[in-house]
Amino acid sequence: MRVRDRGAVTAEAALALPALAVVAAALVALGHVAVAQLRCVDAARSAARLAARGESTAVVRTRAEVVAPPGASVVVLGGAQVAVLVSAPVALPFGMSLRVGSQAVADAEDWPGAP
C-alpha cells in the first residue's frame, strides 16, 4: 500500500454516508405518503358506504375523520349517487408538505324518485 492511498476508504465513507442518510429519509417520507394515501382511500370508501345506506352527513363525516390521517378534510356530496372526498396533508422532511387524497362514489340505496 502506498503512503498517499492511506485514508482513502475513510474519505469515501465520509462522502457516502450523507448520501445514504438522504436516501433513507426519502424512503421514510415515501412510506408516510403511502400510508396516508391508503388511509384516505379507506376513509373515503367506508364513508361512501355509510352515506349510501342513508346515514346522516355528520355521522359519515365523523367516521371518515376517524379513519383518515390527522388533519384530513372530508367533503360529502349527496344525491342519487353519493360522493365522499377525503384529503390530508403529509409532512415531509425539510418543512415540506404534500397533500394526498381519495374520492369514493356509491349509489344511494333510498333516494327520492327511486323505483
C-alpha positions as CSV (number, residue, x, y, z in Angstrom):
1,M,0.0,0.0,0.0
2,R,1.3,3.4,-1.0
3,V,1.5,6.2,1.6
4,R,-0.6,8.6,-0.4
5,D,-3.5,6.0,-0.5
6,R,-3.8,5.9,3.3
7,G,-7.2,7.2,4.4
8,A,-8.9,6.9,1.1
9,V,-11.5,4.5,2.4
10,T,-12.3,6.9,5.3
11,A,-12.7,9.8,2.9
12,E,-15.0,7.7,0.6
13,A,-17.1,6.6,3.5
14,A,-17.4,10.2,4.7
15,L,-18.8,11.1,1.3
16,A,-21.1,8.2,1.1
17,L,-22.8,8.4,4.5
18,P,-24.7,11.7,3.9
19,A,-26.0,10.3,0.6
20,L,-27.2,7.2,2.4
21,A,-28.9,9.3,5.0
22,V,-30.7,11.3,2.3
23,V,-31.9,8.1,0.6
24,A,-33.1,6.7,4.0
25,A,-35.0,9.9,4.7
26,A,-36.6,9.8,1.3
27,L,-37.7,6.2,1.8
28,V,-39.2,7.0,5.2
29,A,-41.1,10.0,3.6
30,L,-42.3,7.8,0.8
31,G,-43.7,5.4,3.4
32,H,-45.5,8.2,5.2
33,V,-47.1,9.3,1.9
34,A,-48.2,5.8,1.0
35,V,-49.7,5.2,4.4
36,A,-51.6,8.5,4.4
37,Q,-52.9,7.8,0.8
38,L,-54.2,4.3,1.9
39,R,-55.9,5.8,4.9
40,C,-57.6,8.4,2.7
41,V,-58.8,5.6,0.4
42,D,-60.1,3.6,3.3
43,A,-61.8,6.6,4.8
44,A,-63.5,7.6,1.5
45,R,-64.7,4.1,0.8
46,S,-66.2,3.4,4.2
47,A,-67.8,6.8,4.4
48,A,-69.3,6.4,0.9
49,R,-70.8,3.1,2.0
50,L,-72.3,4.7,5.1
51,A,-73.7,7.6,3.1
52,A,-75.2,5.2,0.6
53,R,-77.0,3.4,3.4
54,G,-78.6,6.7,4.3
55,E,-76.6,7.7,7.4
56,S,-76.5,11.4,8.2
57,T,-73.8,13.6,6.9
58,A,-72.5,14.2,10.4
59,V,-72.1,10.5,11.1
60,V,-70.4,10.0,7.7
61,R,-68.0,12.8,8.2
62,T,-67.2,11.7,11.8
63,R,-66.5,8.1,10.7
64,A,-64.3,9.3,7.8
65,E,-62.3,11.6,10.1
66,V,-61.6,8.7,12.5
67,V,-60.2,6.6,9.7
68,A,-58.4,9.3,7.8
69,P,-55.0,10.7,8.7
70,P,-54.8,13.6,11.2
71,G,-55.8,17.0,9.8
72,A,-57.8,15.5,6.9
73,S,-60.7,17.3,5.3
74,V,-63.9,15.4,4.4
75,V,-66.5,16.5,1.8
76,V,-69.7,14.6,1.4
77,L,-71.9,15.2,-1.6
78,G,-75.4,13.6,-1.8
79,G,-77.9,12.8,-4.4
80,A,-78.7,9.6,-6.4
81,Q,-75.0,8.9,-6.1
82,V,-73.1,9.9,-3.0
83,A,-69.5,11.0,-3.3
84,V,-67.0,11.4,-0.5
85,L,-63.7,13.3,-0.9
86,V,-61.0,12.9,1.7
87,S,-57.7,14.8,1.5
88,A,-54.9,15.2,4.1
89,P,-51.6,17.0,4.3
90,V,-48.5,14.8,4.8
91,A,-45.5,16.5,6.5
92,L,-42.2,15.7,4.7
93,P,-38.6,16.4,5.8
94,F,-37.2,19.9,5.4
95,G,-40.5,21.5,6.2
96,M,-42.2,20.4,3.0
97,S,-45.7,19.2,2.8
98,L,-47.7,17.1,0.3
99,R,-51.4,16.7,0.0
100,V,-52.9,13.3,-0.7
101,G,-56.5,12.3,-1.2
102,S,-59.1,10.0,-2.5
103,Q,-62.7,10.0,-3.7
104,A,-65.3,7.3,-3.5
105,V,-68.7,7.2,-5.1
106,A,-71.6,4.9,-4.3
107,D,-75.2,4.6,-5.4
108,A,-77.7,5.7,-2.7
109,E,-80.0,3.0,-1.6
110,D,-83.0,5.1,-0.8
111,W,-83.1,8.3,-2.7
112,P,-86.2,10.3,-3.8
113,G,-87.7,9.0,-7.1
114,A,-86.3,5.5,-6.7
115,P,-88.4,2.9,-8.4
